[in-house]
Amino acid sequence: KSYYNFYNELNVIKSIRSFCDQNNFEFIVKPRLKFPYINKLKKYADKVIFDDESSQYPSLFQKELSTVNLVIGSLSSSVYEVAMFKIPYINIEIPKIAFKSKSNKFMHNYEKNLSYNFDKVVFNYKIENFVNKFKNEKPEKFSISKKKSELYLKKFCGLSKNSEEIGKKIFEILKLGNKWKLVFLYYVIINHG
């Protein structure tokens, strides 16, 4: 319990606020409405966006992505969307003590070269390192490598530079009549382009 007295959401937010102040960044927050968030958030953020997700293609989140330079999250599937926008993503690890079941530990893996920790695309921090060090980082540290980005998109999003390859995948799915996969791929393609 004492671990969370310092390594908590408020101190993560304070570290982001310090980073933004030192590097002339605007601090925009988009909390998920289905999860509770701290009331002090509005005190530290320059802008808080509440998205009921009624707008699609582009969503409110996608509109913001078109103008941002850096995204910070924790175990969010938005990591894939951010990667498609070629924006650096910082993932904050949730400590293992927060996971009660082995399946949760397996699903939320922070090993190198996996989706939440991929060199020059997704920059992973343990929460204690984020709280203590992020405020002093320079934005240049989070530059995306074009080559690594393409590898990430192919490995985790099924995308490559060859759009014909995507079209062939869709055609094969249509031939198989697998509606669930078709809807999923259609969503990805519409969202990202």
N, C-alpha and C positions, 0 to 999 in steps of 0.2 A: 504494500500500500504506500509506503514512503517513496517508492520509485516514482509514482504518479504525482507526488507533491511538486516535483520540478519538471518532469518530462510529461507535459500535458498539452492540451490544445491551446490554452492561453499562452504558454511560453513559445509554442511553435508560431503562433500569430505574432507575438512580439518580435521574434527573430526575423520573420518576413518583413514586418514593418521597418525594422532597422536596416535590413538589406535594401528595401525600396528607398528609404531616406538617403542612404549613402550613395546609391547608384541612379537616383532620379527616375525611379520606376513608379508608376501608378499601381496601387495595390487593389485589385478587383477580386471580389470573392463571390463565388456562386455555390452556396450550400445546397445540399440535397434536401428537399422538403420532407422526405420520408425519415430523415435522421435528425435528432436534436442537435442544435448548435448553441454556442455560448452567446449570451446577450451582449457581452463586451465586444463582440465582433465588429459592430458598427462604429465603435470608438476608434479602432485601429485601421480599418479599411477605408480607402478613398471612395469605394463604390461597392455596394452589395446588390447582387442581382438575384431576384427570386423568380425562378422559372417554373411555371406550372406545366411546361412541356406541351402546351397546346399549339404552339407554332412549330412547324416542321419544314425542313428543306428550304431555307436554312432554319435551324433551331436558334434560339437565343444564344446558346453556347457556341454554335458554329459561327454566328455573327461576331461574337467576341474573339474567337480564335483567328478571325481574319485580320485582327489588328494587334494581337499580343506578341510578346517576344519570349515569354517563358511561362510554363504552367507547372504548378505544384499540386500534387495530390497524394493519396495514400490508397493503394490497392484498388484503383478505379479502372473500370474498363475504358474510360476516356483516354487512357494511355495510347490506345490504338488510333483513335481519332486524331489525337494531338500529333502522333507520329506521321499520319497521312498529311497533315498540314505543314510538316517539316519544322515543327516548333520543339525546342528542347523541353523535356518533361522531367521534373524532379519527383521521385517517389520517396515518400517517408515510410520507412519500415514500421510496421506494428510489431512491438516486442513479442517474442514467443510466449511470454507469460500471459498474454491476452487470449491465446488460443487454448481452449480446453480439450478439443478433440484432435486426434492425429490427422484426420482428413482435412481439417482447417489448416494445419501446419503444412500439409502437402500441397494444398491448393494455393497457398500464399507463400510461394517460394521466391527468395531474393537472390538466389545464386547468380553468378555472372553469366551473361549471355542468355538469360531467360527474359521474359517480357517486362519485368519490373526492374531489371538491372542489366542494361545493354550498353556497352561502351559507346560513347559519343552520340547516343540517342536518348536513352533513359538513364538518368543519373540518380543512383540510389543512396540514401542516407539512413543510417540508424537514427532513431529519434533523438538520442542523446547527442550525437554529432551534429544533427540539424539544429537543435536548440542552442548548442554551445558555439558552433562554428559558422553556420550559414550566413549569419548577419555580416560577417567579414569577407565573404566571397566576392569575387568580381564576375560580372556577367560573361566575360570572355571564356571563363572556365566551362561554360555550358554551350559551347559551339558544337553544332551537329556536323558529323562527317557525312558527306553525300554517299560515299560507298557503304558506310555502316547503316545509314538510313535505308538505302535500297535493300540491303540484306535483311534488316528488321522487317520491312514491309512485306518482303517475300516470305520470310519465315513465320511471322505471326499474323499477318493480315491476308496472305494469299495473293498479294499484288506484286507485279513486276512492271518494268518499263514497257513491256510488250502487251499492249491492250488487246491484241488479237488472242493472246493466251487466255485472258479473262473471258472473252467471247466464246472461245472453245469450251471452257469449263461450264459456262451457262448452258451452251447447247447440249453438252453431255448430260447435265442435270435434267434438262427438259426432256431429253430422250428417255431418261430413267423414270420420269414422272415423280420425282421426289420433291413434293411441294414445300416441305419445311426448309430444305436447303435452298430452294429457289427464292423463297421469301427472304431468307437471311442474306443471300448474296445480293439480291435486288436492293435490300436496305443498305448494304455496304456500298454498293456502286452508286446509288442515288445520293447517299450522304457524302461521298467522297469523290464523286465524279467523273 
